[in-house]
Amino acid sequence: MPVNAHQKTHQNTNMLDFKSYTVLTFDCYGTLIDWESGILTAMRTLLATHHIQLTDEVILERFAEFEAALEQGEYQSYRQILQGVVQRFGEQFGFTPTTAEQQALPDSIRNWLPFADTVAALQAFKKRFKLVIISNIDDHLFADTAAHLQVEFDQVITAEQVRSYKPSLNNFQQAMQRIGVPSEQILHVAASLYHDIAPARSLGLATVWVNRRHGLVGSGAVLPVQEQPDLEVPDLKTLVDRAKQQLSDGLIELS
């Protein structure tokens, strides 16, 4: 199936020098956690209650539109952002969500699960690198997710802590300050060109685009943009394999 033209990017054929990095920073939702499945499960149920049938593509596109618009305003918690997303679905499709329905989408985060390759990849990378989360999330919502990821992160930097949402440069600038190593030692790994790859590259960070929607039409739950990552991979397993080719040095071998 064709890839949306806005989502296309040319894969850099030059392999990153993994030996030059000491810290891997990760987006969480969409990269480590299968958030599109989580979003769709919650929203299909809510919409069905109001006898509204939308394709998965439309649900994700509207989610991307509503979430981005709400995150550009004055800071509010991610729980409030998702409540606002539900309200905007109601406004656009002619229903008034109940208080419980407004909570259903943020409450569902606790049930959003990692991609099949996530845990093994994180455990492998943990042997060699410091691992940091940079996520558009609330602290208490991430606490539910952390149990699914099964690895101890060296730092978790949330939108709640920095009071802004990616693609704001503030999230990355504060992360870089907290991490405290030269930017040349940081590799940012993310599935969203819009939220992550574009702002990270603008600050000079090396980036890996994990194209979780490889082969699918559209940009899913994120706004479509064009950006050139340093490396594109379809999943984290592939990234581990790329790193392993360089780092099987007998000291700390990825497995």
C-alpha positions in Angstrom: 0.0 0.0 0.0 1.3 3.5 -0.7 2.6 5.7 2.0 1.1 9.2 2.4 3.3 11.7 0.5 3.5 14.0 3.5 4.9 11.1 5.6 7.6 10.1 3.1 11.2 10.6 3.9 14.3 9.4 2.2 16.2 6.9 4.4 19.8 7.9 5.0 22.0 5.1 3.7 24.8 6.0 6.1 24.6 4.0 9.3 24.7 6.0 12.5 27.9 5.6 14.6 26.3 4.0 17.6 29.6 4.1 19.5 29.4 7.9 19.7 26.2 7.9 21.7 25.9 7.4 25.5 22.2 8.3 25.8 19.1 7.2 23.9 16.1 9.3 24.3 12.7 7.9 23.4 9.3 9.2 22.6 6.9 6.8 24.4 3.4 6.7 22.9 3.5 5.6 19.3 7.1 4.5 19.5 7.2 2.2 22.5 3.5 1.9 23.2 0.9 1.1 20.5 -1.2 4.2 21.1 -3.1 4.0 17.9 -4.6 0.6 19.0 -5.4 2.1 22.4 -7.0 5.2 20.9 -9.1 3.2 18.5 -10.3 0.8 21.1 -11.5 3.6 23.4 -12.9 5.8 20.6 -14.8 3.0 18.8 -16.6 2.1 22.0 -17.5 5.7 22.7 -18.7 6.5 19.2 -20.7 3.3 19.0 -22.6 4.3 22.1 -23.8 7.4 20.1 -24.4 5.3 16.9 -21.6 6.9 15.0 -19.5 4.9 12.6 -16.2 6.2 11.4 -13.3 4.5 9.7 -10.1 4.0 11.8 -8.3 6.4 9.4 -10.9 9.2 10.1 -10.8 8.6 13.9 -7.0 8.8 13.9 -6.9 11.9 11.7 -9.4 13.7 13.8 -7.5 12.7 17.0 -4.3 14.2 15.5 -6.1 17.4 14.5 -7.8 17.9 17.9 -4.9 16.9 20.1 -2.4 19.2 18.2 -4.8 22.2 18.5 -5.4 21.7 22.2 -1.7 21.3 22.9 -0.9 24.6 21.3 -2.9 26.6 23.8 -2.2 27.4 27.4 -0.7 24.4 29.2 -3.2 21.9 30.6 -2.7 18.4 31.7 -2.7 15.6 29.2 -5.8 14.1 30.9 -7.5 17.4 30.1 -6.1 17.4 26.6 -7.7 14.0 26.0 -11.0 15.1 27.6 -10.9 18.0 25.2 -10.4 15.6 22.3 -13.5 13.7 23.2 -15.4 16.9 23.5 -14.3 18.0 20.1 -15.4 14.6 18.6 -18.8 15.4 20.2 -18.9 18.9 18.7 -18.0 17.6 15.2 -20.2 14.6 15.1 -23.2 15.9 17.0 -23.3 14.3 20.5 -22.6 15.5 24.0 -20.2 13.2 25.9 -21.0 12.5 29.5 -18.5 13.1 32.3 -17.6 9.4 32.3 -17.2 9.4 28.5 -14.8 12.3 28.8 -12.7 10.3 31.2 -12.8 7.1 29.1 -9.9 8.0 26.7 -7.4 9.1 29.4 -8.4 6.3 31.6 -7.7 3.8 28.8 -4.0 4.7 28.8 -3.4 2.2 31.6 -4.4 -0.5 29.2 -2.3 0.6 26.2 0.4 -2.0 25.6 3.9 -2.0 24.2 4.6 -3.1 20.6 5.8 -6.7 20.5 9.5 -5.7 20.1 9.6 -2.9 22.7 10.5 -4.6 25.9 13.3 -6.7 24.4 14.7 -3.7 22.6 14.8 -1.6 25.7 16.4 -4.3 27.7 19.0 -4.7 25.1 19.8 -1.0 24.8 19.9 -0.7 28.6 23.1 -2.8 28.6 24.9 -0.1 26.7 23.2 3.2 27.0 21.4 5.5 29.4 17.7 5.5 28.5 15.5 8.6 28.8 11.8 9.2 28.1 10.7 12.5 26.6 6.9 12.3 26.5 3.7 14.3 26.1 2.1 12.8 29.2 1.3 13.4 32.8 3.5 11.8 35.5 0.7 9.7 37.0 -0.4 8.5 33.6 3.1 7.4 32.7 3.4 5.5 36.0 0.8 3.1 34.7 2.7 2.7 31.4 6.0 2.2 33.1 5.0 -1.1 34.5 4.4 -2.4 30.9 7.8 -1.3 29.7 9.8 -3.5 32.3 12.9 -1.4 32.3 14.2 1.3 34.6 14.7 4.6 32.8 17.5 6.9 33.9 15.2 9.9 33.5 11.5 10.4 32.6 10.8 13.9 31.3 7.1 14.6 30.8 5.0 17.5 29.4 3.7 18.0 33.0 7.2 18.6 34.3 8.2 21.1 31.6 4.7 22.7 31.1 4.7 22.3 27.3 4.0 19.8 24.6 6.2 18.5 21.8 6.9 19.8 19.1 7.8 22.7 21.4 11.5 23.0 21.6 11.2 23.6 25.3 10.7 19.9 25.9 13.9 19.0 24.2 15.9 21.9 25.6 15.0 21.0 29.1 15.7 17.3 28.5 19.1 18.1 27.1 19.9 20.3 30.1 18.8 17.6 32.6 20.6 14.8 30.8 23.8 16.9 31.0 25.9 15.4 28.3 27.0 16.9 25.0 24.2 16.9 22.4 26.5 14.8 20.1 26.1 11.9 22.6 22.3 11.9 22.4 20.3 9.9 19.9 16.5 10.6 19.8 14.3 7.7 18.8 10.7 8.4 17.9 7.8 7.5 15.6 6.4 11.0 15.0 8.0 13.3 12.5 5.7 16.1 13.7 6.2 15.8 17.5 9.8 14.6 17.7 12.0 14.3 14.6 11.5 17.8 13.3 12.1 19.7 16.6 14.9 17.4 17.7 16.7 17.9 14.4 16.3 21.6 14.6 18.3 21.5 17.8 21.0 19.4 16.2 20.2 16.1 17.8 20.7 12.9 15.8 17.4 11.1 15.2 15.9 7.7 14.3 12.5 7.6 12.8 10.7 4.4 13.9 8.2 4.3 11.0 5.6 2.2 12.8 3.1 3.0 10.0 5.4 1.6 7.3 3.2 0.5 4.4 0.0 2.2 5.7 -1.8 5.1 4.2 -1.8 8.4 6.0 0.0 9.7 9.1 -2.3 8.2 11.7 -2.7 9.9 15.0 -0.1 12.6 14.3 -0.2 15.6 11.9 1.6 15.0 8.6 4.9 16.8 8.0 8.0 16.2 5.9 11.3 15.8 7.7 14.6 14.0 7.1 15.8 11.8 10.0 19.3 10.5 10.2 18.0 6.9 10.0 14.6 5.3 9.3 13.7 1.9 10.6 10.3 0.0 10.6 10.6 -1.1 14.2 12.8 -1.3 17.2 14.0 -4.8 16.5 15.6 -3.5 13.4 17.3 -0.7 15.3 18.7 -3.2 17.8 20.1 -5.2 14.9 21.7 -2.1 13.4 23.3 -1.2 16.7 24.4 -4.8 17.3 26.4 -4.8 14.1 28.6 -2.0 15.5 28.5 -2.8 19.2 29.3 -6.5 19.4 32.7 -5.6 20.7 33.0 -8.2 23.4 32.5 -5.5 26.1 28.7 -5.0 26.3 27.0 -7.0 23.6 23.4 -6.3 22.6 21.3 -9.4 22.4 
